[in-house]
Amino acid sequence: MEPEQLQRAAFLAKSLSDMNRLRILHCISSEQKSVSAIVEELGLSQPLVSHHLKELKHSLLVNVERQGPFIYYGLADPRILAVVETLIQVADDLLSGRRMF
């Protein structure tokens, strides 16, 4: 692996290192949603959701689409969800029989 590749992977991994960001990615995995829809579905505050969406947008993990006065967010690449699911499986496997990392 090249250092540039590892640096890009580390950048994405850092973006995925927050549970609320993972929840948002899962929330928008099946369809684009507005900030208010994400807030309602996840029970998070609007400023918190907006902050995390800004970070996800900055890391190119979400697409942003304006439709009239509304802005909708969706997954930039469906493989993102597969990466998260793989991380969950690895974490479950590593933690089986253990109480913490």
C-alpha positions, 0 to 999 in steps of 0.5 A: 500500500502506498502512503497516499492511499493509507492517508486517504483511508485514514481520513475516511476512517476518522470521518467514520469514527463517530457513532452519530455519523454512522447513525446518519449514514445508516439513516440516509442509506435507503433514500435521500433525506432532509436535515429535519427528517434525519433529526426526527428519525434519529432524535438528535438536535438539528445543530448536531445533525447539521454539524455531522452532515458538514463533516460527512460532506467534507469527507465526500461520504454524502451527496447534497442535492437542493430541491427548491428550498430543501436540501437532501442528503444521500450516500455518496457510494453504497459501498460506505454502508458495506464498510460500516457493516464489515466494521460492525462484524469485526468489532462483534467478532473481536469482542465476543467473550470480552467485555471491552476493547 
